[in-house]
Amino acid sequence: MRSLDSISFDAHDFQLAGEQGSARIWQTPAGEVIFMQYFTPDIQSSLQSLTDLRQEWRNLAAKSSGAIVEVETRTIDGCEALHAILKMPQQPTGMAYLGSIIVPFRDFSYQVNVAAREQGVTGLRDTAVFAKWMQQGEVAWDEGTSKPKGWMHDPYDPSIETPLTWNQSEAEIYDAEFPDHPLSRLRALMAHIEATLKLADEVRAEPRFHPG
């Protein structure tokens, strides 16, 4: 029978915090929270259409005044999966990041969420990378808006403008330079979960997901 016990990943370094309804919760030593859930699939777009998936998640992020950082697909334990990272502003300053790994089937889906947020002094990664871009002459200012051109834009379609959006410092290439930043830690956790996630044989044999 399908349940939370039908999916697993290496949680050796995490502390099990308990279960709430259909969710199992862990906490990492650095304070990130990991939720594993089992429910009816709520993805509206085909996993074969990244364009549609990314727009769906832009709309989802906008409901929390947020923006997408990454929306990609993966193959996890032989099954199609969605990999997404959103950013949301937190009060009074800084960003919170939410990563989602969703393995959908026709009648149900498994979702693992990872939540990480900036604490203490915020914006250090943004400031350091922006200063580097300035020093290298890679930032040009838009005289009309007084904003730096090319620094902040949708990660997949620069023509899309939203109040909050991805910026160049959030590119994965900077994770090694800022390993303690919440986005770097979140990506590392998601990579670990995706690499070790296993589904029970009876789950992997279930009919595949199709939207609609």
Backbone as numpy.savetxt, mean C-alpha at the origin, in Angstrom:
# Nx Ny Nz CAx CAy CAz Cx Cy Cz
-12.84 -26.44 5.31 -13.68 -25.23 5.31 -12.81 -23.99 5.31
-13.16 -22.99 4.48 -12.36 -21.76 4.40 -12.47 -20.97 5.70
-11.33 -20.43 6.14 -11.30 -19.62 7.35 -9.99 -18.83 7.35
-9.76 -18.07 8.42 -8.48 -17.37 8.55 -7.32 -18.35 8.66
-7.61 -19.57 9.08 -6.55 -20.58 9.20 -6.16 -21.16 7.84
-6.89 -20.77 6.77 -6.59 -21.29 5.43 -5.51 -20.46 4.74
-5.05 -19.41 5.39 -4.00 -18.56 4.84 -2.97 -18.29 5.93
-1.70 -18.25 5.54 -0.66 -18.02 6.54 0.52 -17.30 5.89
1.32 -16.67 6.73 2.59 -16.09 6.29 3.53 -16.14 7.50
4.80 -15.90 7.26 5.78 -15.95 8.33 5.59 -14.76 9.27
5.01 -15.02 10.45 4.75 -13.97 11.43 5.63 -14.15 12.66
6.78 -14.82 12.46 7.65 -15.15 13.59 8.09 -13.92 14.38
8.32 -12.80 13.67 8.83 -11.61 14.33 7.73 -10.65 14.78
6.48 -11.07 14.62 5.36 -10.20 14.97 4.67 -10.73 16.23
4.06 -9.82 16.97 3.31 -10.21 18.16 1.83 -10.29 17.83
1.23 -11.44 18.06 -0.20 -11.61 17.82 -0.97 -10.80 18.86
-1.81 -9.87 18.35 -2.57 -9.00 19.25 -3.97 -9.53 19.50
-4.42 -10.51 18.70 -5.73 -11.10 18.91 -6.56 -11.10 17.65
-7.86 -11.37 17.82 -8.79 -11.41 16.70 -9.99 -10.51 17.01
-10.48 -9.84 15.97 -11.68 -9.02 16.08 -12.59 -9.38 14.91
-13.66 -10.08 15.18 -14.57 -10.49 14.12 -13.88 -11.39 13.12
-13.80 -10.94 11.88 -13.17 -11.74 10.83 -11.74 -11.32 10.57
-11.11 -10.64 11.54 -9.74 -10.15 11.36 -8.82 -10.71 12.43
-7.60 -11.03 12.02 -6.53 -11.42 12.94 -5.48 -10.32 12.90
-4.98 -9.91 14.05 -4.16 -8.70 14.15 -2.81 -9.01 14.80
-1.76 -8.43 14.18 -0.41 -8.52 14.74 0.16 -7.11 14.88
1.19 -6.99 15.71 1.94 -5.74 15.80 3.42 -6.05 15.64
4.13 -5.19 14.92 5.56 -5.39 14.71 6.34 -4.71 15.83
7.60 -5.06 16.01 8.41 -4.40 17.04 8.51 -2.88 16.84
8.42 -2.41 15.59 8.51 -0.97 15.31 7.17 -0.26 15.43
6.09 -1.02 15.66 4.80 -0.40 15.89 3.81 -0.48 14.75
4.21 -1.06 13.60 3.23 -1.22 12.52 2.18 -2.26 12.93
0.98 -2.10 12.37 -0.11 -3.02 12.66 -0.45 -3.79 11.39
-0.64 -5.11 11.53 -0.97 -5.97 10.40 -2.33 -6.60 10.67
-3.27 -6.44 9.71 -4.61 -7.02 9.82 -4.76 -8.07 8.71
-5.22 -9.25 9.05 -5.56 -10.25 8.04 -7.05 -10.51 8.11
-7.74 -10.36 6.98 -9.20 -10.47 6.96 -9.67 -11.45 5.89
-10.88 -11.92 6.10 -11.53 -12.88 5.19 -12.95 -12.38 4.96
-13.31 -12.05 3.70 -14.64 -11.52 3.46 -15.01 -11.63 1.98
-16.19 -11.16 1.64 -16.67 -11.17 0.26 -15.83 -10.19 -0.57
-15.43 -10.56 -1.77 -14.60 -9.66 -2.58 -15.32 -8.36 -2.89
-14.59 -7.23 -2.74 -15.21 -5.93 -3.01 -14.44 -5.15 -4.08
-13.57 -5.82 -4.82 -12.88 -5.17 -5.94 -13.85 -5.08 -7.11
-13.95 -3.90 -7.71 -14.89 -3.69 -8.81 -14.25 -3.89 -10.18
-12.93 -3.88 -10.25 -12.22 -3.91 -11.53 -11.52 -5.24 -11.74
-11.29 -5.56 -12.99 -10.56 -6.78 -13.32 -9.08 -6.62 -12.95
-8.48 -7.69 -12.47 -7.05 -7.66 -12.17 -6.22 -7.57 -13.44
-6.85 -7.78 -14.59 -6.15 -7.67 -15.87 -6.11 -6.22 -16.38
-6.82 -5.31 -15.70 -6.85 -3.92 -16.13 -6.26 -3.03 -15.04
-4.97 -2.77 -15.12 -4.34 -1.90 -14.13 -4.89 -0.48 -14.21
-5.26 -0.03 -15.39 -5.82 1.31 -15.54 -7.09 1.45 -14.69
-7.99 0.46 -14.80 -9.23 0.50 -14.02 -8.96 0.33 -12.53
-8.07 -0.58 -12.19 -7.74 -0.81 -10.78 -7.18 0.46 -10.14
-6.29 1.13 -10.85 -5.67 2.33 -10.28 -6.69 3.45 -10.09
-7.62 3.58 -11.04 -8.66 4.60 -10.87 -9.59 4.24 -9.71
-9.90 2.96 -9.56 -10.74 2.53 -8.44 -10.09 2.88 -7.11
-8.77 2.68 -7.02 -8.08 2.96 -5.77 -7.82 4.45 -5.58
-7.71 5.22 -6.67 -7.67 6.68 -6.52 -8.96 7.16 -5.85
-10.08 6.63 -6.34 -11.37 7.02 -5.78 -11.49 6.61 -4.32
-11.00 5.42 -3.99 -11.01 4.95 -2.61 -10.16 5.84 -1.72
-8.96 6.19 -2.19 -8.07 7.04 -1.40 -8.68 8.42 -1.18
-9.35 8.94 -2.20 -9.93 10.28 -2.12 -10.96 10.39 -1.01
-11.62 9.29 -0.67 -12.62 9.31 0.39 -12.00 9.63 1.75
-10.69 9.39 1.88 -9.97 9.71 3.11 -9.00 10.86 2.90
-9.25 11.66 1.85 -8.38 12.78 1.48 -6.96 12.31 1.20
-6.85 11.07 0.70 -5.55 10.49 0.46 -5.22 10.36 -1.01
-4.19 9.56 -1.30 -3.73 9.37 -2.68 -3.07 8.01 -2.79
-2.96 7.51 -4.02 -2.29 6.24 -4.23 -0.77 6.46 -4.28
-0.05 5.49 -3.77 1.41 5.45 -3.90 1.80 4.34 -4.88
1.14 3.20 -4.75 1.37 2.07 -5.66 0.07 1.30 -5.84
-0.21 0.86 -7.04 -1.28 -0.11 -7.30 -0.76 -1.04 -8.39
-0.47 -2.26 -8.00 0.11 -3.24 -8.92 -0.57 -4.59 -8.72
-0.28 -5.54 -9.57 -0.74 -6.92 -9.38 0.46 -7.81 -9.11
0.20 -8.90 -8.45 1.23 -9.87 -8.10 0.69 -11.27 -8.34
1.58 -12.24 -8.41 1.21 -13.65 -8.32 1.74 -14.15 -6.99
0.83 -14.57 -6.12 1.21 -15.01 -4.77 0.72 -16.43 -4.56
1.65 -17.31 -4.32 1.34 -18.74 -4.15 0.48 -19.26 -5.30
0.80 -18.83 -6.51 0.11 -19.30 -7.70 -1.21 -18.62 -7.98
-1.58 -17.60 -7.19 -2.87 -16.93 -7.37 -2.66 -15.44 -7.69
-3.57 -14.89 -8.49 -3.52 -13.47 -8.78 -3.86 -12.67 -7.53
-3.15 -11.57 -7.35 -3.36 -10.75 -6.16 -3.16 -9.28 -6.50
-3.75 -8.44 -5.68 -3.61 -6.99 -5.81 -2.68 -6.49 -4.72
-1.77 -5.59 -5.09 -0.83 -4.97 -4.16 -1.04 -3.46 -4.26
-1.42 -2.82 -3.16 -1.71 -1.39 -3.20 -1.18 -0.71 -1.95
-0.72 0.54 -2.13 -0.30 1.38 -1.01 -0.97 2.74 -1.16
-1.62 3.18 -0.09 -2.24 4.50 -0.05 -1.54 5.36 0.99
-1.62 6.68 0.82 -1.13 7.62 1.83 -2.29 8.52 2.24
-2.35 8.82 3.54 -3.39 9.70 4.06 -2.76 10.70 5.03
-3.22 11.95 5.01 -2.68 12.93 5.97 -3.15 12.60 7.38
-2.26 12.82 8.34 -2.65 12.64 9.73 -2.47 13.96 10.47
-3.19 14.11 11.54 -3.16 15.36 12.30 -2.23 15.21 13.50
-1.43 16.24 13.84 -1.40 17.54 13.17 -0.49 17.58 11.94
0.47 16.66 11.83 1.37 16.66 10.68 1.72 15.23 10.29
2.30 15.10 9.12 2.82 13.80 8.70 1.82 12.98 7.90
2.29 11.81 7.50 1.50 10.92 6.66 1.35 9.55 7.32
0.21 8.94 7.06 -0.02 7.54 7.41 -0.08 6.76 6.10
0.46 5.56 6.09 0.50 4.72 4.90 -0.23 3.41 5.18
-1.03 2.99 4.22 -1.77 1.74 4.35 -1.47 0.85 3.15
-0.91 -0.30 3.41 -0.64 -1.26 2.34 -1.67 -2.37 2.37
-2.11 -2.80 1.19 -3.11 -3.88 1.10 -2.63 -4.94 0.13
-2.73 -6.18 0.56 -2.48 -7.34 -0.29 -3.79 -8.11 -0.33
-4.40 -8.18 -1.48 -5.72 -8.81 -1.61 -5.62 -9.98 -2.57
-6.04 -11.15 -2.10 -6.09 -12.35 -2.95 -7.56 -12.69 -3.12
-8.16 -12.27 -4.24 -9.60 -12.46 -4.42 -9.94 -13.74 -5.18
-11.05 -14.34 -4.79 -11.62 -15.46 -5.52 -13.06 -15.08 -5.89
-13.76 -15.95 -6.56 -15.11 -15.61 -7.02 -16.05 -15.30 -5.86
-15.97 -16.10 -4.79 -16.95 -16.00 -3.71 -16.41 -15.41 -2.42
-15.14 -15.14 -2.35 -14.54 -14.64 -1.11 -13.17 -14.06 -1.45
-12.57 -13.39 -0.48 -11.21 -12.90 -0.68 -10.49 -12.85 0.66
-9.17 -12.90 0.57 -8.32 -12.69 1.74 -7.60 -11.36 1.55
-7.50 -10.60 2.63 -6.82 -9.31 2.55 -5.90 -9.15 3.75
-4.67 -8.75 3.48 -3.71 -8.43 4.53 -3.38 -6.95 4.42
-3.67 -6.20 5.46 -3.37 -4.77 5.49 -2.21 -4.51 6.43
-1.36 -3.58 6.03 -0.25 -3.15 6.88 -0.36 -1.64 7.06
-0.39 -1.18 8.30 -0.54 0.25 8.58 0.72 0.77 9.25
1.26 1.86 8.70 2.45 2.50 9.27 2.25 4.01 9.19
2.80 4.73 10.14 2.61 6.18 10.14 3.86 6.90 10.61
3.99 8.14 10.15 5.09 8.98 10.61 4.85 9.37 12.07
5.93 9.38 12.84 5.85 9.78 14.24 7.01 10.72 14.54
6.86 11.52 15.59 7.92 12.46 15.94 8.05 13.54 14.88
9.29 13.87 14.55 9.54 14.88 13.51 9.19 14.27 12.16
8.30 14.92 11.41 7.83 14.38 10.14 8.43 15.14 8.96
8.36 14.52 7.78 8.79 15.20 6.56 10.27 15.17 6.29
11.05 14.42 7.06 12.51 14.41 6.89 12.91 13.81 5.54
12.24 12.74 5.14 12.57 12.10 3.86 12.25 13.05 2.71
11.08 13.65 2.74 10.68 14.58 1.69 11.68 15.73 1.56
12.04 16.30 2.71 12.93 17.46 2.72 14.31 17.10 2.18
14.84 15.95 2.61 16.18 15.55 2.19 16.24 15.25 0.69
15.24 14.55 0.18 15.25 14.21 -1.25 14.99 15.46 -2.09
14.11 16.33 -1.61 13.85 17.56 -2.35 15.11 18.42 -2.43
15.85 18.49 -1.32 17.10 19.27 -1.31 18.10 18.69 -2.31
18.13 17.37 -2.41 19.03 16.71 -3.36 18.63 17.05 -4.79
17.33 17.04 -5.06 16.84 17.38 -6.40 17.18 18.84 -6.72
17.03 19.72 -5.75 17.37 21.13 -5.96 18.85 21.28 -6.28
19.67 20.59 -5.51 21.12 20.68 -5.70 21.54 20.18 -7.08
20.82 19.17 -7.58 21.14 18.59 -8.87 20.46 19.31 -10.03
19.68 20.35 -9.70 19.01 21.11 -10.73 17.87 20.39 -11.40
17.27 19.42 -10.69 16.18 18.63 -11.27 14.79 19.21 -10.97
14.75 20.28 -10.20 13.47 20.90 -9.86 13.35 22.20 -10.62
12.26 22.36 -11.35 11.94 23.61 -12.04 10.65 24.15 -11.45
10.61 25.45 -11.21 9.43 26.04 -10.57 8.44 26.53 -11.59
7.18 26.26 -11.33 6.10 26.76 -12.17 5.78 28.18 -11.71
6.04 29.15 -12.57 5.85 30.55 -12.19 4.39 30.86 -11.91
3.49 30.13 -12.55 2.07 30.41 -12.35 1.56 29.95 -11.00
2.05 28.80 -10.53 1.56 28.23 -9.27 2.57 28.32 -8.14
3.80 28.68 -8.46 4.91 28.72 -7.47 5.14 27.35 -6.85
4.85 26.31 -7.62 5.08 24.94 -7.16 6.16 24.29 -8.02
6.92 23.35 -7.44 7.96 22.69 -8.23 7.36 21.73 -9.27
7.79 21.86 -10.50 7.29 21.00 -11.56 7.87 19.59 -11.42
7.02 18.60 -11.60 7.49 17.23 -11.63 7.78 16.61 -10.28
7.62 17.38 -9.20 7.92 16.84 -7.87 6.75 16.04 -7.30
5.55 16.55 -7.48 4.35 15.89 -6.97 3.39 15.60 -8.11
3.04 14.36 -8.29 2.06 13.99 -9.32 1.60 12.56 -9.09
0.54 12.19 -9.75 0.08 10.81 -9.67 1.20 9.90 -10.17
1.46 8.77 -9.48 2.60 7.92 -9.87 2.47 7.25 -11.23
1.25 7.21 -11.77 1.04 6.53 -13.05 0.55 7.45 -14.16
-0.02 8.59 -13.80 -0.54 9.52 -14.80 -0.32 10.94 -14.32
0.78 11.58 -14.75 1.10 12.93 -14.29 0.04 13.97 -14.61
-0.87 13.66 -15.53 -1.92 14.62 -15.89 -3.02 14.70 -14.84
-3.07 13.72 -13.95 -4.11 13.70 -12.91 -3.67 14.59 -11.75
-4.49 15.55 -11.39 -4.20 16.46 -10.29 -5.20 16.24 -9.15
-4.67 16.05 -7.97 -5.50 15.87 -6.77 -4.90 16.72 -5.65
-5.69 17.07 -4.62 -5.17 17.90 -3.53 -3.93 17.30 -2.86
-3.93 16.00 -2.67 -2.77 15.30 -2.12 -2.33 14.28 -3.15
-1.03 14.14 -3.33 -0.57 13.17 -4.32 0.82 12.65 -3.95
1.24 11.65 -4.67 2.57 11.05 -4.53 3.64 12.10 -4.83
4.78 12.00 -4.13 5.90 12.86 -4.51 7.15 12.01 -4.72
8.14 12.60 -5.35 9.32 11.85 -5.79 10.06 11.17 -4.64
9.99 11.73 -3.43 10.70 11.12 -2.30 10.10 9.78 -1.91
8.86 9.51 -2.38 8.20 8.25 -2.02 8.52 7.13 -3.01
9.37 7.41 -3.99 9.80 6.36 -4.91 10.59 5.30 -4.14
10.44 4.06 -4.57 11.07 2.95 -3.85 12.59 3.04 -3.83
13.18 3.72 -4.80 14.64 3.82 -4.86 15.22 4.52 -3.64
14.41 5.26 -2.89 14.91 5.97 -1.72 14.71 5.18 -0.42
14.10 4.01 -0.49 13.84 3.24 0.72 15.14 2.85 1.44
16.15 2.46 0.67 17.41 2.04 1.29 18.09 3.19 2.02
17.89 4.41 1.51 18.49 5.60 2.12 17.76 6.00 3.39
16.48 5.62 3.48 15.65 5.97 4.64 14.96 4.71 5.16
15.72 3.74 5.67 15.13 2.44 6.05 14.15 2.52 7.21
14.23 3.57 8.03 13.34 3.69 9.18 12.08 4.50 8.87
11.98 5.02 7.66 10.78 5.76 7.30 9.61 4.78 7.21
8.41 5.17 7.63 7.28 4.23 7.64 6.97 3.63 6.28
7.15 4.38 5.20 6.89 3.82 3.87 7.92 2.75 3.53
9.17 2.96 3.90 10.21 1.95 3.66 9.92 0.68 4.45
9.55 0.85 5.71 9.24 -0.31 6.55 8.01 -1.03 6.03
7.01 -0.27 5.60 5.79 -0.87 5.08 6.09 -1.71 3.83
6.88 -1.16 2.91 7.23 -1.92 1.70 7.98 -3.21 2.05
8.90 -3.11 3.02 9.66 -4.30 3.42 8.75 -5.36 4.03
7.80 -4.91 4.85 6.85 -5.85 5.45 5.97 -6.50 4.39
5.50 -5.70 3.44 4.65 -6.27 2.39 5.43 -7.27 1.54
6.69 -6.97 1.24 7.51 -7.90 0.46 7.70 -9.21 1.22
7.90 -9.11 2.53 8.07 -10.31 3.35 6.79 -11.14 3.37
5.66 -10.48 3.57 4.39 -11.20 3.61 4.10 -11.85 2.27
4.29 -11.11 1.17 4.01 -11.66 -0.16 4.92 -12.85 -0.48
6.17 -12.80 0.00 7.11 -13.89 -0.29 6.81 -15.14 0.52
6.16 -15.00 1.67 5.95 -16.15 2.55 4.48 -16.57 2.66
3.59 -15.84 2.01 2.15 -16.14 2.14 1.80 -17.45 1.44
1.04 -18.27 2.13 0.62 -19.56 1.60 -0.88 -19.73 1.80
-1.52 -20.31 0.79 -2.94 -20.61 0.86 -3.14 -22.12 0.91
-4.16 -22.55 1.65 -4.47 -23.97 1.70 -4.84 -24.48 0.31
-4.57 -25.74 0.04 -4.82 -26.31 -1.28 -6.28 -26.15 -1.70
-7.21 -26.34 -0.74 -8.63 -26.23 -1.09 -9.01 -24.80 -1.47
-8.30 -23.82 -0.93 -8.55 -22.42 -1.30 -8.01 -22.14 -2.69
-6.82 -22.59 -2.96 -6.20 -22.35 -4.28 -7.00 -23.00 -5.40
-7.79 -24.02 -5.06 -8.61 -24.72 -6.08 -9.95 -24.04 -6.33
-10.26 -23.00 -5.55 -11.55 -22.32 -5.70 -11.61 -21.54 -7.02
-12.84 -21.30 -7.55 -12.98 -20.51 -8.78 -12.35 -19.13 -8.63
-11.70 -18.68 -9.68 -11.00 -17.41 -9.67 -11.95 -16.22 -9.70
-11.42 -15.07 -9.29 -12.21 -13.84 -9.22 -12.50 -13.26 -10.59
-13.74 -12.81 -10.77 -14.14 -12.02 -11.93 -15.07 -10.92 -11.43
-14.82 -9.66 -11.78 -15.66 -8.57 -11.28 -17.05 -8.62 -11.90
-17.98 -7.98 -11.20 -19.33 -7.90 -11.76 -20.30 -8.85 -11.15
